[in-house]
Amino acid sequence: MKTDHRVTSLATHFMLSFYRCQASFCLVGRINAMKLANLSIFVLMLSMQLPISYSAVNQQDLAALQAIQEAWAPTSFSWSGDPCESLWFGITCDQNGTSVIKLELPAQSLGGALPPQIGSLTSLQTLDLSYNTGIVGNLPSELFLLSNLVELFLQNCGLTGTIPDEIGNLRKLKYLALNQNSFTGTIPTTIGQLSEMFWLDFSYNQLSGNLPLALSNLTKAGHFHLQMNNFSGTIPVGIFAAKQPLVHLLLYSNSFDGPIPSDIGNLSSLDILRLDNNNFTSVPSSLMQLPTLTSLQLDHNNLTGDIVNVSSLTKLQSLYLGHNVFTSGPFPSWLLSFSNLSSLDIENGGLEGPVPASFFASPNLETVNLGYNHLNGTLDLSQANAALMDVNLQQNNITDLLEGTFNGSLNLQGNNICVSNPNIFNNACSGEVTSNAAPPSSCGCQIGYSPNPTAAAGSCLCSYPVSGIIVFTGLKVPLVPNTISVLQSSFVNNIPLLNSTDQVLMLVTSSTTLSASIYPNNTQVWDVTAANLIISLISSKSVLTDAVGPFLFFPTGPYNPLVSSRSSGLSGGAKAGIAAGVVISVLVIAGVAVYALLQRKRAEKAEKISKPFVLWKKKDGGPLKLKGARFFTLGEIKKITNNFSKAHEIGEGGFGKVYRATLPSGEEVAIKRLDARSQQGTTEFKNEIELLSRVHHKNLVNLVGFCLEEQMLIYEYLPNGTVQDSLSGKTSIRMDWPRRLQVALDSARGLAYLHNEADPSIFHRDIKSANILLDRNLVAKVADFGLSKFIVGGGEELDTQVKGTLGYLDPEYYATQRYTDKSDVYSFGVVILELITSRKPLEQGSFIVREVRTALQRGGLPAVRLSLVDAEVGKSCPDSQLSALLNLALRCVDESCESRPSMKQIVKELEDITAAYEGENDFDQHNYVSDFKGVDRSPKNESEDPLYDSSSFQYSGGYGVSATIEPK
């Protein structure tokens, strides 16, 4: 008998509403436990009387969604019931509830190829799978059957291959974002068939060739974001003849050459124009006819002749003309007439003579970079406006200085004034002074949590924020305090869940990037749905004011806080009733299958134990190739952990819990037990085991074994905790200067092995002090290679999506989407600065890299000693060695990866610094280490021990590589 789906749907809704009461505001709390228990039995019986229902959504869409769910097996959400009537996460249906029109699953840790069944959702108007870095492979041909598609967001995935000609079939498309992937080939000419296109973003890929003239057919386009590719040749004349209403034209960091096309003057709505970092040779006069242009970047090209006169562009706020081959000449007088200008950069622009004092009086001027020119005479800042924050005239010929009331950052390094009067003009020659205020307390927050700025004064609330990195691709104004305030207000105004700018913590990490953390208001965690909404709003560019410019957002990952206990706000009776109902329902349903399941388990148990690899299917890549790691049964692990008792639990991170145990041989081990949210597929887990088992070095944490029945990794146990613990005072280990030097050298040797000796080479991708452990003799060992990825061919750059830790991540990675060995070097440089200062990389209001740089610029080594060097270091660290280590650290964190040393070079320099200390202090490294009795950490009846807490630990799954790791 066919039952009307509305009848069945009623029962389904009834049950769903009942079991969702704990997370909603229904009236469960007013019903006593017994009534709820009885009600649950009634609902269960009602549901069992009803036959299988028909879904409201059409069967084609339902089948497609079920296939998608099976392909991706999502862990951050679940789908059940009818997609439209049950309000599936990420699914929007039409008004009739029969067709799916939106599939929106950004930042959900989805992995695998794009299922071809997506093409069966023929009514789909919006497809958003952005920020799922595990989605890999080519674009399936079925995708281009979605003729009703209006919005396609696939940015920041792991997609490869070419953009097919079939893209032209999506005639209704208005928003197309394929940026931050690894697409190759050219832009197909069929792109010209997308006449409704408004937003076109192919940036941060590996596309090449010429721009097709077919782009001129996109007469409604407002955004062309084509930066950071390998495009070349001249831009064809006529590409802008249609006078598109372009607002942003971003073509920077390609290999375009020849003249900038003259029809660019037709773009009368243009707001931001970035043509920098190409090989353009000339600028057309028509470019000076863009009345709305606020940001113009032409730097790092081959422009010749006199410096470009852009005086007619009266609305300009930022102007970058440096690093061209202009004819040398005086400071341009037309620059004195720009009343809206906030940022000027003409570094290495051939400028000569003095800088007029009236220039600095421009009312909105905030940053000026005129470094590496031939400017001379007196630098007169006596008329500078109050907004001026940063002036850089390094490597010129300035002979005198009038500061007046100017109190911003000033850099005159390499000028005559610094040679003749180094003491008098010390501050002016070196840069900005930083506050000596101590960084705020971390409140003892666990990994991933930090002090909530919305907490009451004097109190300490550890919260788990939504966080990520914002990279501006076309800044109109510099990232100064006023700009940050504007951004914070924009977040609050555009994210309905925010009430105060106190919830938005932003920290500038480079000239074009900042870290952002969005805290729940005076509570511990966001609701996961709310967190996903925030990520979606930021990712879709819905939150930042247009006054700042376009940007990219890199979330640190899906919102996944680990909270030991949290009140739901329900009464005890409500909780008891819900629990009773759930238990009874589960017992009734589960009882039907118990007997068969037990019989099957008994049959499999002996085979699993005697043949542990029988579970390995052919599709999982064949048998394991192991060296040194042994197989453990689940029973063995349960025995040595007393069935995973609290007494053995020593840590908890994003991957799950860690247990300390002793093997029958007497060897102590740390067991990482992955929870369901962290587990990978069989192939990925196999690859991880193979990688870890083949990497052996005295400064790398050794893998002892693994378990297949549950995904678990067994490591050697290191009793003295992490370097982060020791630096923060959580252990009794005395971290004096020689010990810090040795930690740096030990960990550098471990990383150098990964980069240079393992074959293929390995990138760690999450270097931080919390991932460097100390053994009983205080030998440092690098831990957690779970984010490693192989290099094919050794040393070449890789397109990758990395999950690391804010404060340690390479800023150039965000600009290039290429993670290299030099990205690890950047992170290691931050660790060195931690060793010197005992400060976290990111504290509220400070970034250690910037703090050290500005202190050095301001007052050299004495300023660093006074304001930043840890007291324990200051007692025994000679200036020569501190200077050498600081120099090494700052080269490691250079914003240009090409300027950073290799890990092999770092090891050599650290050996030299250590040898210098030994020579000056009669230091015996062997006796020093051996005489110290390490801290013995016995298992505790708590899960707060941060010993093996690494919230960013994840398997490097999804790569499908079965490689043998051997020494070269």
N, C-alpha and C positions, 0 to 999 in steps of 0.2 A: 504494500500500500504506500502511496506517495503522500507524504505529509507536507502541508503548506509550510514553506520555510519560515513564515512569520511566526507560526506556533512554536517551532523548534527554536527559533531565534529568541522568543520570549524566555524560554528556559535558559538558553545560553546566556542571555543578558542578565537573567536573575542570578545565575551562578557566578558570572564574572563580577557583577556588582557586589555580591556577597563576599567573594574572596579578595576583592580590592579594597574593602572597607578599611583595612589597616593603613593603607596609604592615602585615604581620602577623608572627607569630612562627613560621612554618613552617620547615622544615629546608632551605630553599634554599641557605643559606650553606654547607652541608656538601657540596654537589654542585658539581663543577667546571663551568666555563663550557661546555665542549664537550658534556657530558652534557645540560645544560639545553637547549642549542641543539637537539640531536637529539630530546630529549623534546618540545620545542615543535613540531617538525615532525610528530612522531607524533600529537600532540593535534590539530593543524590538519587532518591527513589524516583522522583519526577523525571530526572534526566535519563534514568535507565529505562523508563517506560517508552521514551520517544525514539522512533527510528532515526537513522542517519538523515540529517537535514540536507536540503538543497541550499546552496549559498546564494546570496543576493547578487554577488558579482558574477559576471559572465564566466563560463567555464574556461574559455581560452585564457583570460587574465589570471584566473585562479591557478590553472596549470602552470602558467609562466612563473608566477610568484613562488609556487611550490618548488619548481625547478631551480629558481634563483636561491631559495633558502637552502636547498640541498647542496648546491654548488659551493656556497659560501659558509654554511654552518655558523652563522653569527653567534657570538657569545655575549655581546653587550645588549642584546634585545632578543625577544622571541615573538614568533607569529603563531597564532592559533585562532580557530574560529573562522568567521567570514571577514575578509580583508576590509570591506566597507563598513559592515555593521559592528564589527569588533574594534574598529579604529586601530588597525595595525600601525605599529610604530613606523614612521616614515612614509606612510601611504596616504594619499588623498584621492578620494573618488569624486565622480561627477555628482550632480544634484540628485540623480535618480538612484545612486548607489549601485550602479551596474558596471561601471567601467573605471579603471584606474587612470587618473590623469597626472598624478605626481608620484615619483619615487625619489625620495630625498633621504639619503643615508650618509651624510658627510661625517668623516672622522669616527668611523665605527670599527676600525681594525679589520676590515674585510680583506680577504686574501684570495688569490687565484685569478683566473682569466675572467673577462666579462662574459657571462653566460649568453649564448646566442638566443636563448628564450626571451631575452629583453625585447627582441624584435617582434614578439607576439603581443606586446602591450600597445596595440595600434592606436589607442586613444591618448597615449602618453603625451603630455605637454611639457613637463619638467622632469629632467633626469639629473640628479645631483649625487655623485659618488665621490666628491672631492675629498682630499686629505685621507684617503685610504691607500697608504703607501704599499700595501701588499697586493693591490690589484695590478696584475702584470699582463704582458702579452700584447698582441695586436688588437686593433679595433675590429670587432667581428662585422662581417658584411651585413648581418641581420640588423645591426644598429641603425643602418641607413634606410630601413623600411619604415621608420617612425615618422611618417609624413606630417604628423600634427605637432611634432616637437618644436617648442618655442625656446626652451632653455636647456643647454647641455653643459654641465659643469663636471669636468673630469680633471681639474687641476690637482697637482701634487699627488699623483698616483705613481705607479711604476710602469706605465705603458711604453711600449716600444713600437718599432716598425714605422711605416709611412702613413701619411694622411691620405686615404684613398680618394679617387675621383668621385666615388659615390657620395661624398660629403655634399655635393651639389643637389642631391635629392631632397635635402631637408629645407625645402623652400620657405617654410614659415619661421625658420630659426632667427632669433634676435640676439641671443646671448650664446656665444661659443667660447668656452674656456678650456683649452688643452695645455695650458702652461704648466711648467714644473714637471715635465715628464722626460722621456728620452726619444722623442720622435726624430726621425731622420728623413732625408729626401727633400723635395721641394714642396712649395705650396701649390696644390693642383689648380689649374686654370678654372675648373668648375666652381671654385669659390665665388666666382662672379655671378653665379646663379642665385646666391643668397641675398636677394634684393631687400629683404627686411632686416638685415643684420645691423645691429647697433653696437654690440660689444664683441670685438674679435681679439682674442688673446692666445698667441702661440709662443709667448716668451719662455725663456729658460728651457729650451730644447736643443737639438742639434740639427735644425733645419738648415738647408744650404741653397745655393743657386741664387738667381735673380728674383726680385719681387715681380709677380705677374701683373701685367697691365690690367688684368681682369678685376683687380681690386678697385678700379675706378667705377665699376658697376655697383658698388655698395654705396649707393647715394644717400642712405640714411645712417651711415656709420658715424658713431660718436667717439669710438675708441679703437685705435690700432696699437696693440701692445705686441711688438715683434722683437723686443730686445733680447740680448743674451742668446743669440744663435750664431750660425756661421754663414749668414747671407753675404753675398759679395756682388761686385759689379756696380754699375751706375743705376740709380733709381730712374726708371723710364719716365721721360717727359709725357705728360698726359695722365699720370696716375692720380693726380689731384684736380684734373680739369673739370670734374663734375661738381666741384665746390661742396664736397661732403661737409656735413656739420661736425667735423672732428673737434673734440675737446682735448683729447690726449693723443699725441703722436710720439710713440716711444720706439726709436730705432737704434738705441745706443748699444755699444759692445757687439758689433758685427764687423764686417770687412767691406762695407760700402766704400766706393771711391768715386772720383770725378766730381763734377759740380753738384751742389745741392739743387734739385730741380726748381726752375723758376715758377712753376705753377703752384708751389707751396704757398704763394701769396694769396691763393684763392680760398684758403682755409680761414675764413673770417671769424669763426667761432673758437679758434684754437686758444687753449689756456696754457698747456704745457707742451713744449717742444724739446725733446732730447735726442740729439744727433751725435752725442759725444762718443769717444772711443771708436772711431772709424778712421777712414782715410780720405775724407772729403777735402777738396782742394780750393773751393771758392764758394762764396755766399751771394745769392742773387739779391738785387736791390728790392725785389718784390717781398722779401722776407720782412722788410721794414714797414710793411703795410698791414700787419696783423694787429688790429686795434685792441683785442682782448688778451693778448699774450702776457702772462704773469711770470713764467719761468722759461728761460732759454739757456740750454747747455750745449755749447759747441766746442768744449775743451777736448784735448787729446785727439786732434785731427792734423791735417797737413795744410791748414789755411795759410795763405801767403798775403803779401802786401801790407798795407797799414792795418792796424787793429780795427776790427769791425765797429763802425759807428751805428749804434742802435738807439740814438737819442729820440727817434720818433716813437719808440715803444714805451710810452709814458707810464703804462701800468705794470711794468716789470717789477717784480719783487726779488727775484734771484737771477743772477747773471754769471755764467761760467764761460770764460774765454781762454783760459790758460793752456799751456803746453801745445801751442801751434808754432808756426814759423813766421810770425808777423815781423815786419821791419821794425827795428828798434826806434823808439820815439818817446816823447814826454808823456807824463800822466794825462790821459784824455780829458780835455776841459768839459766835454759834453757829459761826463759822469757827475758833474756838479749839479745838474738840473733834475736828477731823479729823486723825487720826493717820496716815492713808494718803495724804493730799493731797501731790502733788508739784508741781503747776502750778496757779496761780490767776491769772485775768485778769478784773478788773472795771474796765477802763479806761473813763473817762467814765461812771461809774456813779452819780454824785451823792453820793459818800461825803464825810463831814465829820468834823472832829475828829482826834484822834491815832490812830496805829496802835499797838495794845498790843504791848509788847516780847515778851510770851510767844508771840505768833503766830509769830514767826520761829524759835521753838524747836521747832516741829513737826518730828518726827524725819525725815520723808521729803521735806520741802519743798525744791524745787530752783530754781524760777523764780516770781517774783511780778511782776505788772504791775498797778499801781494808778495809772497816769498819768492826767492830765487830770481830777482830782477836786478836792476842796476840803479835803484833809487838811492838818493844821497841827501846830504844836508841835515837839517833839523826835522825831527818828527814832532809835529805840534798837535797834541791831543787836548789842548786847553779848551777848545770849542766843542769837544765831543758831546753828543747827546747822551742822555741818561740811559737809553736802551742799549747802547753799544756794549757788547759782552766780550768780544774776542777779536783781537787784532794780531795778525801774523805777518811780520815783515822780515822773517829770518833770511839770512844769506843775501843781504843788500849792503849798501855802503853808508848807512845812517851814522852820523857823527855826534848828534846831540839829541836830547829828548826834553820836551815840555809836556808833563803829564796832566797838569791842572788837577781837576777833580776826578779824572778817569780812574776807575777802580776795577776794570774788567781784566781779562786775561791778555797779556802782552808777550809776544815772542819776538825777541831781537837777536836770537842766537846767530853768530857768524857775521855780525856787523862790526864796524870799526869801533863803535861806542863800547862794545863789550871787551875789546882788546885793550883800549886805552884806559877805561875806568871800570874794571870788573867788579870792584867792591861797591862803588857808589851806585852803579846801575845793575846790581846783581838781580833784583826782582824783575826788572824790565828785560834783562837779557835771557831770563830763564822761563818765564811763563807764569801760570796762574797758581796762587797759593790755595791750599785745601784746608778744610776744617780739621782741627786736631781732636774733635769730639770722638769719644769712643763709640764704636758701632753698637747698635742696640742688642740687647740680649736675645738669644734665640729661644728663650723660655724652655729650653730642653725639649723642643718639638721633635717628633720622630721624622724619619725621612719622608719627604714630600709635603710635610706640613711646615708652616711658618707663622710667626706672630701676626694675628689679625689686627690691622690698624683701626678697625671699628670698635675694638674692645674698650671698655671704660678705662679712664686714666688710672694708671697704677696697677691694672690687672693684666693678666697674661692669658690670651686665648689662642691656642694652636688651631689653625684652620688649613684646609686643603683648597687652594685657589684654582680657578681656571687660569692656565698660564700658557704663554707662547712668546714668540719673537715676531715683531713687526718690522718689515723691511720696506722702506720707502723707495719707490722707483722713480719718483719725480717730485722731490721736495721743493715746495715754493719758499719755505722759510726754514731757517736752521733750527735744530733741536735744542733750543735754549729753554730755561724755566718757563717763560711766557707761553711758548709753544706747547710744552707739556701740560700746562694748566688748561689750554684750549682743548687738547686731546682728551684729558680726563673728563672735562665737562661734556664733550661730544659723546663719550661712552655713556655717561649717565643719562643724557638726553635721548639717546637712541636705543638703549637697552632697557626695556620696561622693568626688569628685575632689579635695577640698581636705584638706590635712593640718595647716595652721597658720593662725592668724589673721593672720600676716604676709602671707599671700597676698591678703587683703581690705583694700583701702585705701578708706576712706570719708571724705568731706569734706562738712561741712554747708555748703550754699549759701544757705539761707534757713531760716525758722523751721519749715517743713514739708517741705523738700526736701534731699536730699544726693546727691552723685555717688558712684558705686561703681565701683571697678576691681578685677577679680579676675585675679590674675597666676598664670601657670603656675609650678610650684615649681622654681626655680633653672634655668629653661630659657627659650628665646626665645619660643616660641609654643605655643598650645594646638593639639591636634589639632582639626580643624574639627568633627568629630562631638562631641567633648567640649565644645567651646565652645557648640554648639547645645543640648546637654543643659543646660548651666549657664543659658543664656538661657531655656530652657523651664521649668526649675525655678523661677527667679525670677519669670517671667511668670505661672506658675500658682499663685503665692502659697505655694509649698511650703517656703520657706527662712526666713521671718521669724517670730520668736516672737510668739505672741498677746499677750504682755505689752506690746507696743509699739503695735499697732493696724493696721488695713487700709491698703493702699497700692496705688499703680499703678507699673508699671515701664516706662520708656521706653528701650529699648536704643538705642545710637548707630547701630545698623545691623547687618546681617549680619556675622558674623565673617569678615574677608577680609584677613588680613595679607599683605603683599608681602615675601617673603624671597628674597634673591638666591641664596643657597645654603645648604643644610642637609643634614647627614649623615642618611641613613636608617638607619644602624646595620647595614647589610648588608655583607658582605665584597665585595671587588673581584670575585671569581669569580662570586658570586651576581648582582651587578649586570650583569656582562658576559653571563651566561647569559640573564638576563631580557631584556636589550637585544637579544641575538641572536634570541631567540624572537619578540619583538615585531616586529623588523625583517622577519624572514622572513614572518611572518603578514601583515603589512601589505603587503609586496611582492606576495604571491600574490593577496590579495584586490583590491588596488588595480590590479594589472596588467590585470584583466579590463576595467576601465572607462577606462583611460588614453587609448586612441585616440579614443573617442567624446568624451571630455571635452575633449581638445586641439582636436578639430575644432569643437566648440561654442564654445570660448574664442576661437578664431581668428575665427569668424563674428561674435562679439559685440564684439571688441576695437575695431574701427574705429568701430562705432556708438556705443560708450561714449565714445570720445574726441571724435568729431565731434558727437554729440548727448548731452551729459551728462545731460539730464533725461528721456531716453527710458526710464530705469529707473523713473521716478516713475509709480506706478500710480494709477488714479483713486481707489482706496480710501485712498491716502495724502494726500489733501487737495488735489490739484491742483498746478499749477506753483509754484515758489518765487517769492516777491516780495522781491527783494533791493535793497539800497542800499549800494553801496560794497564789497561782498565779492565776490571772484571765485572761479571754479571752478578747481581744480587736479586734474589727472589723477594717478593713482597713479604713473605713470611719471615725471612731473615731480618729484614729491616724492622718489621714490627717487633720482633723479639729484642733487638738491641736498643730500641727506643721505648720499650714497654708500651707498645701499641700507640706510639706518638703521644706520649703523656706530656703534660705541661711541664713536668720536672726536667724534661730533656729539651724543651723548646727554648731556643736562645735568640731568635730573631724573626722578623717578618718584613717582607718587602713586597714590591709590586708583583713578584713572581709567585709568592706564597710564603710558607713558613720554613724555618731552618731549625734542624734538630742536631744536638750534639750527642754522639754515641761512641761506644768503644767496641771494636771488633773483637772476636774471640782471640785474635792474635795479640791483643793489647793496644793496637793502633787506634788513636782517636780520630774521628771523622766528623765532618759537618755534612748533613744531609739536606739538600734543597728539594723540597716537595712542592711541585708545581700545582697550583690550584687550577680549576677548570678555566678560569679567565686567561691564564698564561699558557696553557698547553698548546702545542703545535701538532701538526699532522705527523704521521709516522715517519715520512721521508725526512722532514725537517729535523725531527728529533734524532734520527739516525745520523744525519749530516753533522749535527752538533756534537754527538758522541764521538764520531770519527775524528773530527777536528780536535776536540779537547784531549782525546787519548793519545794523539800523536805529537802534541806540543810539550816538550820537556825542557825546563831550564830552572836553575836554582832560584831565579827571581820571578818565577811564575807559579801560582798556586796549582798544585798537581791534582788531576782528576784520578780518584781511586777506583771508582766504578759507577754503575748506573742500574736502574731498575726499569723494566719494560712494562710490567703489569700496571704500574702507575709511573708516570713520567717523573723520575727522580734522578738527581745527580749527587754522587757521593764524592766529596773533596777531602783532602787532608785538612785537619783542624789546626788552626793557628791561634794560640791562646792569648796573644797580646793585643788583639783588636786591630782596629784600623788606624791609619795615620791621622785621620780626621778626629778620632776619639782622643788620641794623645795630644794633638794640638789644642783641643778644646778643654783639656783638663779632666776628661772623663776617666782616665787611667792614672796610675801612679808613676808612669814612665817619665823620666826627666828628659825632655827634648832640648838638650843644649845644642850648641853649634855643631860639634863634630858628629853628633847623632843625626842631625838634620841633613848634613852633607852626605852621610852614608845612606840615608833613606833615598835621597835624590839619586845617588849613583846606582844603588841597587835597582830601583824601579826603572831608571833609564836603561840599564842593561837588559832588563826583561823586555821592555818595549823594543829596544834595538834588535833583540832576537826575533820578535814577531815581524818586524819590518824587513830584516835583512837575512836572517838565517832560515826561517821557515820557508818551505817551498810547496805551494805558492805562498807569497807574503800575506800577512794578515794585518788588517787595521783593527785596532781595539774599539774605537768609536765612543768610549765612555770613560776616558781617563779622568780620574778625580781622586782626591785624598781618601774618600770612603771606599775606593776600590783598590787601595794599597794596604795590605795586611802585614803584620809583624809576627814572626815566629818566636819560638822560645828564646832564641839568641838575638832577637831584634833584627834579623835579616828581613828586609822588605821584599814582599812578593806581590806582583800585580795579579788581581783577581778579575773574574767575570769577563770572559771573552764572548759572552752570549750575543753581543751586537757586532761581532766581527763579520767581515765579508771577504771572500777571496779576491786576489788580484790575478787575472789571467795574463800571463806574459811578464809579470813582475814589474811593479812600479808604475804602471800606467794609471791614469785617473779613472775613476768609476763614477757613473751616474748612480746615485743612491739616495735613499731616504733614511735618515739617521735619527735615532732616538737617543739623545744624550742627556746632559744635565745643564740647565741654564747656568751661565757664568763660566762654563768651561768650553762652550761650543765656538768653533771657528767662525768669525763673522764673514769671512770670504765664502764659506760654504753657502750662506744665504744668498750671496750675490751670484754665485756660479752654479749652484746645485751639483757641484763636484766635490766629493769627499776624497781626500788624498792622505798620504802619510803625513803631510805637513799639517793636516787638520788635527791629527793626534799630537803633533809637536806643539800646536797652540795650546791644547788642553794641558799638556805637561808643563808648559811655561806658567800657566795659572797655578799649577800645583807647587812649582818652585816659589812663586810669590806667597802662597799659603805658608810654606815652610819658613819663609823669612819673617812674615808678619803675624802668623797664627790667626789670621782673619779669614772669614768665609769669602768666596769670590763675589757673591752678591749679598749685601745687607741692605736693609731699608735705607735708601738714600745714598748708597755708595757702591762703586764697582772697583774692585781692588786693582785691576789693570790701570784704570784711569787715575786712581788715587796715587799709585806709585809714579806714573808718568808725570803727573802735574807737580808732585812734590819734588821730583828730580829737576824738572824744568825751573821750578821756583827757586830752590835753594841747594840743589845738588845733593850729594850724599849726606851732609849734615841734616838737611830737612827730612830726608827719609828716616834717618836714625831717630830724630826727635819725634816724629809724628806717626811712624808706621812700624818700625822694626820692633819685634817682640823683645821684651826685657831679657828673656833667657838667652836670646841670640846676642843682644848688645853686650852682655857680660864678657863673651869670649871670642867674638868675631872681629878680626882685624879689618880695617878699612879696605885693604887691597883685595881681600877675598870677598867681602860683601859687595864691593864694586864689581868684581868679576862675575859673581853670581847674579846680581841685578842685571848686568849687561846681557848675560846669557838669557835670562828670563824674558827680558824685553825684546830680544831678537826672536825668541820663540813666539811671542804674542804680537809680532809685527802684523799689521793688517794685510800686508801682501805676503802670500804664501811663498813666493819666490825668494823673499828676503830671510826666510826662516832657515835655521840649520837643520840638518838631518839628525835622526836619533843617534847615528854613529858618531857624528861630530859632537853631539851633546855629551855622550859618554866620555869622549876624549877630553873635552874641556872640564867636565866634572872630575875626572881623574887628575887633571893638572891642579885644579883648585884644592882637592883633597890632599894631594902630595905636597902642595905649598903649606897647608896647615900642619901636616905631619912634620915637615922639615923645620917649621918655626917653633913647634911645641913639643917635639920629641914624643909624638903621638904614636902609639902602637895599636893599630886597628884591631888586630886579632885579640890581644889581651883586653882591650876596651869592651869588645862585644862579649867575649867569653866570660868575663868576670861578672857580668850583669845577670841577675836572676830574674827571669821574666815573670810576669804576673800570671798566676794560675787561676783561670776563670772556671770555676766549677759550674755545672749546670744549675740553673736557678728555676724556681717555680714562678717564672714570669716570661712574658713575650716581648718585653721592652728592650732586651739587650740588643744594642745595635751592631754587635760584632759582625754578623753576616748580613746586615740590612742593606740591600741595594735595590732601591725601588725601581731603578731603570733596567734591572736585569731582564733580558728577554732572549729567547732563542733567535738565532739568525735564520729563521725559517723562511720559506718562500723562494729560496734561490735554486733549489733543485740541483745542487752541485754535489757530486760524490767524489771528493778529491782525497788524495793521500798527502798528508802533511809530513814532510821529511826535511831534515837539515839539508841545506844546499851543499 
